[in-house]
């Protein structure tokens, strides 16, 4: 499965692990799955980890759809931390494009090159909350 969803034991976080080839449809379906899960409203943070992704195929239209979905869903869970881990240049650039599309979201979103830095940002954000 290209996108594996794993909720943290304490119930306040979710990680979407992107592996191998990930299409726009797979990405959108996995994100929608989290929003439709009863645990969504308890989430304080979300990590999209593309470290093991070999090809990331969503296009601009897919990112626009996801950005609109995030804007809508962020009203149900405002202030949630959204960390996108994108070590490769192409994925990092695509994540920046998504960030622009999602500017009016109520999530606090940041893009990182590595997971450790993303987790530190989340720790600091949770301490401030």
N, C-alpha and C positions, 0 to 999 in steps of 0.2 A: 504494500500500500504506500503510495507516494507521500501522503500526509498522514502522520499518526498523531492523534490527540491524546494527551496525557494530563490529567488533573493532578494537582499536588495533594498530598495526604491531608494537609490542613484545610483544603478546600478553597483557598483564596487565590490560587494561581492555576493557569493552564499553559501548556507548551504545545505548540504545533511543530512537530519535527518534519521537515521537508527532506525527502530522500530521493535520490536518483532523479528521474525526469518528473517535473510537476507542471501540469497544464493549468490554464486559467480556470477551467471547469472544476478540476479537483480542488484547487485553492478556494474557490467560491463555495463549493459544497462543504468543505471542512469548516470554513468560517461560519457559514449558516448553521451548521450542526452545533457549534458552540453557542450561538445566539438562541437556538431553539432548546437548549438543554436547561433543565431546571436549576442547575448550579450556576448559570451565568450571572445572576444578580448578586451572588456572594463573591464574585471574583474581584480582586484588588489589582491583579496584574495578569498580563498575557505576553508570552514570548513566542515570536515566530522565528524559529531557528532553521536557517537555510545552510548550515554548515555542511551537511551531507548531500546537498542538492547538486547534481551534475548538470542539469539543464532546467532553467526556470523559464517557462514559456508563456505566462500571462501577458496579454497585450494591454495597450492603453485603455481600451474599452472595458476590459476586465477590471483594471484598477479603478476606473471611474465608478463601476457598479459596486465594488467593494467599498470605496470611499463613501458613496451615498448610503450604503448599508451601515457603515460605521457611524456616520453622522446620526442616523436614525436611532441606532442601538445605543449610542453614547448618551442619549437622553434618558435611557433606562438605568445606566450605570456610569454617571458622570465622574470624571477624575480617575478612571481606571488607567493604570500604566500599561502602555503598549510598546514593547521593545522588539524591534526587528533586527535580527542578527544576519548580516549579509557580508561574508568575508570577500566574495568575489566582486570585481569592479562592476560588471554588468548588473548583478543583482542589487548591489548597493545603489547604483544609479536608478534602477527601476523603483527601488524603495523610496528614493528621494522624490521621484515623480509621484508616487502614491501619496507621499507626505503633503505635497502641494495640493493634490486633489482633495485631501481630507482636512484641509486647514480649519474648517469650521466645526470639526468634531470636538466633542467635550472630553475625549480621551487625551491623556498626556503621552505623546508619541515621540520616540527617539530611535534613530538608526545607529547600529554599532557594527564594527568589523569582527568582534569576537564576543563569545558568550559570557566570559568572566566580567568584562566591562559592563555588559547589559545587566547582569545580575547585581553588580555593585550599585548601578543606578537605581534598580528596583529596590534594593535594601535601603538606600538613602531616601527614596521616595516614600516607602512605607513608614520609615521612622518619622518623617515630617507629618504624616497624616494623622 
